[in-house]
């Protein structure tokens, strides 16, 4: 028996109104810094709550895509639990970046303490501008 009814005082901060204050794309918010250093592009991206094996990096024609997917764990120990609130998100998040002067074959990445660090070597791009003679 509870003396204080549910939804009283501080419990209301966990109601749906609180969720409306947070943008709906909060699941897809992979905050990052992109910068140049030592002739490379660098991406430092926060991906908390994921393991190294959950993260995939792809690069094709200058489009670098970083995605992470967390699947629902139906653990045996969870079957006896009666959840009051479940906020840990399961799903897929992704961000893409376009580069036009990179060496795709030598991209390096490291994931540690929830932060992904990607080093993308730059290459000198030759002037590919062509002038067409009009006949």
Sine and cosine of phi, psi and omega as CSV:
sin_phi,cos_phi,sin_psi,cos_psi,sin_omega,cos_omega
0.00,0.00,0.68,-0.74,-0.02,-1.00
-0.93,-0.37,0.74,-0.68,0.02,-1.00
-0.98,0.22,-0.62,0.78,0.00,-1.00
-0.99,-0.10,0.83,-0.56,-0.03,-1.00
-0.92,0.39,0.50,-0.87,0.03,-1.00
-0.89,0.46,0.61,-0.79,-0.02,-1.00
1.00,0.03,0.15,0.99,-0.03,-1.00
-0.99,-0.12,0.63,-0.78,0.11,-0.99
0.86,0.51,-0.92,-0.40,-0.13,-0.99
-0.98,0.22,-0.31,0.95,0.00,-1.00
-0.87,0.50,-0.48,0.88,-0.07,-1.00
-0.94,0.35,-0.28,0.96,0.04,-1.00
-0.94,0.34,-0.26,0.96,0.02,-1.00
-0.99,-0.12,0.10,0.99,0.01,-1.00
-0.95,0.31,0.08,-1.00,-0.03,-1.00
-0.89,0.46,-0.46,0.89,0.02,-1.00
-0.87,0.49,-0.58,0.81,0.04,-1.00
-0.91,0.42,-0.66,0.76,0.01,-1.00
-0.90,0.44,-0.51,0.86,-0.01,-1.00
-0.94,0.34,-0.37,0.93,0.02,-1.00
-0.96,0.28,-0.37,0.93,-0.01,-1.00
-1.00,-0.06,0.72,-0.69,-0.01,-1.00
-0.84,0.54,0.54,-0.84,-0.05,-1.00
-0.92,0.39,-0.31,0.95,0.00,-1.00
-1.00,-0.05,0.36,0.93,-0.02,-1.00
-0.87,0.49,-0.49,0.87,0.03,-1.00
-0.92,0.39,-0.59,0.81,-0.07,-1.00
-0.99,-0.12,0.51,0.86,0.00,-1.00
-0.96,-0.28,1.00,-0.05,0.06,-1.00
-0.98,-0.17,1.00,0.00,-0.08,-1.00
-0.92,0.39,0.68,-0.74,-0.04,-1.00
-0.51,-0.86,0.29,-0.96,0.17,-0.99
-0.87,-0.49,0.74,-0.67,0.07,-1.00
-0.87,-0.49,0.81,-0.59,-0.06,-1.00
-0.48,-0.88,0.28,-0.96,0.07,-1.00
-0.98,-0.22,0.66,-0.75,0.04,-1.00
-0.37,-0.93,0.75,-0.66,0.05,-1.00
0.81,0.58,0.64,0.77,0.04,-1.00
0.97,0.26,0.27,0.96,0.02,-1.00
-0.79,-0.61,0.43,-0.90,0.25,-0.97
-1.00,0.06,0.58,-0.82,0.02,-1.00
-0.77,-0.64,0.65,-0.76,0.10,-0.99
-0.82,-0.58,0.84,-0.54,0.14,-0.99
-0.94,-0.35,0.91,-0.40,-0.12,-0.99
-0.82,-0.57,0.75,-0.66,0.08,-1.00
-1.00,0.08,0.84,-0.54,0.06,-1.00
-0.72,-0.70,0.93,0.37,-0.04,-1.00
-0.94,0.33,0.49,-0.87,0.07,-1.00
1.00,0.06,0.01,1.00,0.01,-1.00
-0.91,-0.40,0.42,-0.91,0.12,-0.99
-0.99,-0.14,0.28,-0.96,0.02,-1.00
-0.83,0.56,-0.61,0.80,-0.04,-1.00
-0.96,0.30,-0.24,0.97,0.02,-1.00
-0.99,0.12,-0.20,0.98,-0.16,-0.99
-0.96,-0.26,0.67,-0.74,0.02,-1.00
-0.75,-0.66,0.70,-0.71,0.04,-1.00
-0.86,-0.51,0.79,-0.61,0.01,-1.00
-0.79,-0.61,0.54,-0.84,0.07,-1.00
-0.63,-0.77,0.82,-0.58,0.02,-1.00
-0.57,-0.82,0.83,-0.56,0.03,-1.00
0.79,0.61,0.68,0.73,0.06,-1.00
0.99,0.12,-0.04,1.00,0.03,-1.00
-0.99,-0.16,0.94,-0.34,0.01,-1.00
-0.99,-0.12,0.84,-0.55,-0.01,-1.00
-0.86,-0.51,0.80,-0.59,0.05,-1.00
-0.92,-0.39,0.84,-0.55,0.01,-1.00
-0.74,-0.67,0.47,-0.88,0.03,-1.00
-0.65,-0.76,0.67,-0.74,-0.02,-1.00
-0.73,-0.68,0.77,-0.64,0.05,-1.00
-0.87,-0.49,0.83,-0.55,-0.04,-1.00
-0.99,-0.10,0.44,-0.90,0.02,-1.00
-0.92,0.38,0.76,-0.64,0.04,-1.00
-0.99,-0.12,0.96,-0.30,0.06,-1.00
-1.00,0.00,0.97,0.24,-0.03,-1.00
-0.95,0.30,0.50,-0.87,0.04,-1.00
-0.88,0.48,-0.58,0.82,-0.04,-1.00
-0.95,0.32,-0.34,0.94,0.01,-1.00
-0.98,0.18,-0.26,0.96,-0.07,-1.00
-0.92,0.40,-0.47,0.89,0.00,-1.00
-1.00,0.01,-0.07,1.00,-0.04,-1.00
-1.00,0.04,0.61,-0.79,0.11,-0.99
-0.93,-0.37,0.99,-0.12,-0.10,-1.00
-0.94,0.33,0.74,-0.68,0.12,-0.99
-1.00,0.07,-0.65,0.76,0.01,-1.00
-0.48,-0.88,0.68,-0.73,0.01,-1.00
-0.77,-0.64,0.95,-0.31,-0.10,-1.00
-0.94,-0.35,-0.23,0.97,0.00,-1.00
-0.94,0.35,0.82,-0.57,-0.17,-0.99
-1.00,0.01,0.67,-0.74,0.11,-0.99
-0.87,-0.50,0.71,-0.70,-0.01,-1.00
0.33,-0.94,-0.32,-0.95,-0.07,-1.00
-0.84,-0.54,0.69,-0.72,0.08,-1.00
-0.81,-0.58,0.45,-0.89,-0.07,-1.00
-0.39,-0.92,0.56,-0.83,0.13,-0.99
-0.65,-0.76,0.54,-0.84,0.02,-1.00
-0.80,-0.60,0.52,-0.85,0.00,-1.00
-0.71,-0.70,0.63,-0.77,0.00,-1.00
-0.95,-0.32,0.79,-0.61,0.07,-1.00
-0.78,-0.62,0.55,-0.84,0.00,-1.00
-0.89,-0.46,0.02,1.00,-0.05,-1.00
-0.65,-0.76,0.83,0.56,-0.07,-1.00
-0.83,-0.55,0.37,-0.93,0.10,-1.00
-0.99,-0.13,1.00,-0.08,-0.11,-0.99
-0.89,0.45,-0.44,0.90,-0.08,-1.00
-0.98,0.18,-0.18,0.98,-0.05,-1.00
-0.86,-0.51,0.44,0.90,0.05,-1.00
-0.95,0.31,0.70,-0.71,-0.03,-1.00
-0.85,-0.53,0.59,-0.81,-0.02,-1.00
-0.62,-0.79,0.53,-0.85,0.04,-1.00
-0.61,-0.79,0.66,-0.75,0.01,-1.00
-0.85,-0.53,0.85,-0.53,-0.03,-1.00
-0.50,-0.87,0.74,-0.67,0.07,-1.00
0.81,0.59,0.64,0.77,0.07,-1.00
0.99,0.15,0.08,1.00,0.00,-1.00
-0.87,-0.49,0.80,-0.60,0.06,-1.00
-0.99,-0.12,0.79,-0.62,0.06,-1.00
-0.90,-0.43,0.85,-0.52,-0.01,-1.00
-0.88,-0.48,0.78,-0.62,0.05,-1.00
-0.92,-0.39,0.85,-0.53,-0.09,-1.00
-0.88,-0.47,0.95,-0.32,-0.01,-1.00
-0.91,0.41,0.70,-0.72,0.07,-1.00
-1.00,0.02,0.49,-0.87,0.12,-0.99
-0.83,-0.55,0.50,-0.87,0.07,-1.00
-0.93,0.36,0.83,-0.56,-0.01,-1.00
-1.00,-0.06,0.81,-0.58,0.02,-1.00
-0.96,0.29,0.42,-0.91,0.01,-1.00
-0.95,0.32,0.97,-0.25,-0.07,-1.00
-0.99,-0.11,0.19,0.98,0.01,-1.00
-0.95,0.32,0.78,-0.63,-0.01,-1.00
-0.87,-0.49,0.65,-0.76,0.08,-1.00
-0.98,-0.20,0.74,-0.67,-0.04,-1.00
-0.97,-0.22,0.80,-0.60,0.02,-1.00
-0.98,0.22,0.74,-0.67,0.03,-1.00
-1.00,-0.02,0.80,-0.60,-0.04,-1.00
-0.99,-0.14,0.00,0.00,0.00,0.00
